[in-house]
Amino acid sequence: EVDPSLQALESRQEEILKRLYELKSAVDGLSKMIQTPDADFDVTNIIQTDEFSPLTTNGADLDLMLGKDYGALKDVVINANPSLPPLSLLVIHSLLCERYKILSAVHTHSSVKSVPENLLKCFGEQTKKQPRHEYQLGFTLIWKDVPKPQMKFSIQTMCPIEGEGNIARFLFSLLGQKCSAVTSTLIDSWVDTAIFQLKEGSSKERGAVLRSLNAALGKSSWLVGNELTVADVVAWCALRQTGTANTAPANVQKWMKSCENLAPFSSVMKLLK
């Protein structure tokens, strides 16, 4: 019997290879449009004009993304360790609340002895209780002793999605933002860099990432193109959670303030105090 985690890894690898192939095809096609053989091709300029569908639309088709279950409320259930809370998922939860009617809940698993009060109230207070069927999406966070965040949205039929970056990518897709293969690949690259080098890497790796961030943010307001993406969310949270924000270079500092001017980020800032 094939290990489900191995199958998930293989699927992920196939998706990355597919995107890289699409990226190569796109770059090959664009290079043919450049007349001078020694032209300096900068993919950033292409991304600046990429067609983003903005985050002010109606969002994704939840039935298409999560499956239609005879009209039942779709539930996203996330297990996370309170010792290292996945801040990016809390930011994205706030963004989703701006788009959908969400029934939010926080619980504590028996494997955890105690959870700080601010984490128990990380979704705030739902002052107006409505019948369950009037909500579009259920979002349940369970503080549990797990090595990394885990998410399920169909409890009976799927293996969990593991890792903060992977969950963040999926949840952000519910906002309905569409972009090209080139842009999607760069967004994925920044998400992985933020998780594995900023959040989990050495001080030397963090320094290198800060320099890359500063260079990228010297060309645009956001990490990839002219719209907020999941890359901005995950990178901002990693910087705040690792305490490297205060020593970040100028372009990064300016970008962080732009993030914090948005309500979903400012609400998570309160959890860091």
Solvent accessible surface area in square Angstrom, and as a share of the most:
residue,aa,sasa,rsa
1,E,219,0.98
2,V,82,0.47
3,D,77,0.40
4,P,67,0.42
5,S,75,0.49
6,L,86,0.43
7,Q,91,0.41
8,A,60,0.47
9,L,97,0.48
10,E,81,0.36
11,S,67,0.43
12,R,63,0.23
13,Q,93,0.41
14,E,118,0.53
15,E,65,0.29
16,I,65,0.33
17,L,118,0.59
18,K,118,0.50
19,R,64,0.23
20,L,83,0.41
21,Y,156,0.59
22,E,62,0.28
23,L,38,0.19
24,K,128,0.54
25,S,56,0.36
26,A,36,0.28
27,V,46,0.26
28,D,58,0.30
29,G,36,0.35
30,L,39,0.19
31,S,55,0.35
32,K,165,0.70
33,M,136,0.61
34,I,58,0.29
35,Q,161,0.71
36,T,76,0.44
37,P,143,0.90
38,D,123,0.64
39,A,40,0.31
40,D,139,0.72
41,F,68,0.28
42,D,47,0.24
43,V,42,0.24
44,T,33,0.19
45,N,95,0.49
46,I,64,0.32
47,I,10,0.05
48,Q,46,0.20
49,T,106,0.62
50,D,34,0.17
51,E,147,0.66
52,F,30,0.12
53,S,32,0.21
54,P,55,0.35
55,L,25,0.12
56,T,124,0.72
57,T,59,0.34
58,N,140,0.72
59,G,23,0.22
60,A,20,0.16
61,D,84,0.44
62,L,18,0.09
63,D,57,0.29
64,L,146,0.73
65,M,61,0.27
66,L,16,0.08
67,G,35,0.34
68,K,154,0.65
69,D,79,0.41
70,Y,213,0.81
71,G,68,0.66
72,A,52,0.40
73,L,24,0.12
74,K,32,0.13
75,D,39,0.20
76,V,0,0.00
77,V,31,0.18
78,I,0,0.00
79,N,28,0.14
80,A,0,0.00
81,N,35,0.18
82,P,18,0.12
83,S,95,0.61
84,L,101,0.50
85,P,23,0.14
86,P,1,0.01
87,L,1,0.01
88,S,0,0.00
89,L,3,0.02
90,L,7,0.04
91,V,0,0.00
92,I,0,0.00
93,H,10,0.04
94,S,28,0.18
95,L,15,0.07
96,L,0,0.00
97,C,57,0.34
98,E,113,0.51
99,R,50,0.18
100,Y,14,0.05
101,K,109,0.46
102,I,9,0.05
103,L,37,0.19
104,S,15,0.09
105,A,33,0.25
106,V,35,0.20
107,H,98,0.44
108,T,63,0.37
109,H,68,0.30
110,S,111,0.71
111,S,53,0.34
112,V,20,0.12
113,K,207,0.88
114,S,91,0.59
115,V,19,0.11
116,P,74,0.46
117,E,107,0.48
118,N,56,0.29
119,L,10,0.05
120,L,70,0.35
121,K,110,0.47
122,C,23,0.14
123,F,33,0.14
124,G,46,0.44
125,E,129,0.58
126,Q,56,0.25
127,T,132,0.77
128,K,152,0.64
129,K,147,0.62
130,Q,53,0.23
131,P,71,0.45
132,R,127,0.47
133,H,147,0.66
134,E,74,0.33
135,Y,18,0.07
136,Q,85,0.38
137,L,0,0.00
138,G,1,0.01
139,F,2,0.01
140,T,24,0.14
141,L,3,0.02
142,I,38,0.19
143,W,0,0.00
144,K,55,0.23
145,D,92,0.48
146,V,10,0.06
147,P,132,0.83
148,K,97,0.41
149,P,19,0.12
150,Q,38,0.17
151,M,1,0.00
152,K,56,0.24
153,F,44,0.18
154,S,36,0.23
155,I,86,0.44
156,Q,164,0.73
157,T,115,0.67
158,M,43,0.19
159,C,73,0.44
160,P,54,0.34
161,I,46,0.23
162,E,75,0.34
163,G,16,0.15
164,E,15,0.07
165,G,6,0.05
166,N,58,0.30
167,I,0,0.00
168,A,0,0.00
169,R,41,0.15
170,F,39,0.16
171,L,0,0.00
172,F,8,0.04
173,S,43,0.28
174,L,0,0.00
175,L,1,0.01
176,G,10,0.09
177,Q,24,0.11
178,K,135,0.57
179,C,43,0.25
180,S,45,0.29
181,A,32,0.25
182,V,10,0.06
183,T,0,0.00
184,S,22,0.14
185,T,19,0.11
186,L,52,0.26
187,I,13,0.07
188,D,17,0.09
189,S,57,0.37
190,W,40,0.14
191,V,0,0.00
192,D,45,0.23
193,T,27,0.16
194,A,1,0.01
195,I,16,0.08
196,F,120,0.50
197,Q,64,0.28
198,L,1,0.00
199,K,26,0.11
200,E,116,0.52
201,G,14,0.14
202,S,60,0.39
203,S,94,0.61
204,K,171,0.73
205,E,66,0.30
206,R,59,0.22
207,G,22,0.21
208,A,42,0.32
209,V,6,0.03
210,L,20,0.10
211,R,162,0.59
212,S,57,0.37
213,L,1,0.00
214,N,39,0.20
215,A,64,0.49
216,A,24,0.19
217,L,16,0.08
218,G,52,0.50
219,K,116,0.49
220,S,16,0.10
221,S,78,0.50
222,W,38,0.13
223,L,10,0.05
224,V,4,0.02
225,G,2,0.02
226,N,86,0.44
227,E,49,0.22
228,L,14,0.07
229,T,1,0.00
230,V,7,0.04
231,A,0,0.00
232,D,0,0.00
233,V,0,0.00
234,V,2,0.01
235,A,1,0.00
236,W,0,0.00
237,C,2,0.01
238,A,1,0.01
239,L,0,0.00
240,R,63,0.23
241,Q,42,0.19
242,T,35,0.20
243,G,55,0.53
244,T,20,0.12
245,A,4,0.03
246,N,127,0.65
247,T,108,0.63
248,A,9,0.07
249,P,44,0.28
250,A,81,0.63
251,N,51,0.26
252,V,0,0.00
253,Q,56,0.25
254,K,153,0.65
255,W,5,0.02
256,M,3,0.01
257,K,131,0.55
258,S,42,0.27
259,C,0,0.00
260,E,35,0.16
261,N,128,0.66
262,L,65,0.32
263,A,68,0.52
264,P,5,0.03
265,F,0,0.00
266,S,45,0.29
267,S,49,0.31
268,V,4,0.02
269,M,44,0.20
270,K,141,0.60
271,L,29,0.14
272,L,67,0.34
273,K,191,0.81
